[in-house]
Amino acid sequence: MVSEAQLKAAKKWNDKNKDKQRIYRYRSYARKFVRDLATADDLKELRKMIDEKLNSN
């Protein structure tokens, strides 16, 4: 069971860190997609997108 203090602290952190939460959630979705759902064509497309993103910086 989670204490009231822990719930309050978690809510406070969540309220202050919406952007971080979004990044963590999307990263998790991306990893799950690559690991469990992506086809070879999906992976090739993602590789191309990643390479373009890395080379643009």
N, C-alpha and C positions, 0 to 999 in steps of 0.2 A: 504494500500500500504506500502511496505517495503522500507525504505530509503537506499540510497547507502552505508551509513556508516554501517547500520545493515547487509547488504549483504556482505560487505567486512569483517566485524567482524565474521560473520558466516563462511565464506570461510576460514578465518585464523584459526578459531577453528577446523573446519573439517580437514584441512590439517595437523594440529598438533596432532589430536586425532583419527587417523584411527582405532587403536585397540579398543578404547572405543566405537566408532561408531559400529564396528563389534559386540562387546558384546551386546550393546543395541538392535541391529537389531536381532541377534540370540535369545536373551531372549524374544523379542516380538514374534518372530515366534514360539518359543517353547510354550509360553503361549497360543497363538491362537490355535495351534495344540491341546493342552490338553483341552482347553475350548470348541472348536467347531468341531474338526475333529476326534479325537482319539476314537478308539473302546476300549472295555474293555480289549481285548488282548494287544493292544498298551499300555494302561495304566499299565497293569501288567508288561510288558517288561520294561517300563520306570522306574517303581518302583524298579524293580530288579537292573537296571543299577544305579539308584540313591543310593540305599542301598549299593551296592558294592563300589561306589565312596566315599560315606561317611565313610565307614569302612576301606578304604585303607589309609586314612589320619591320 
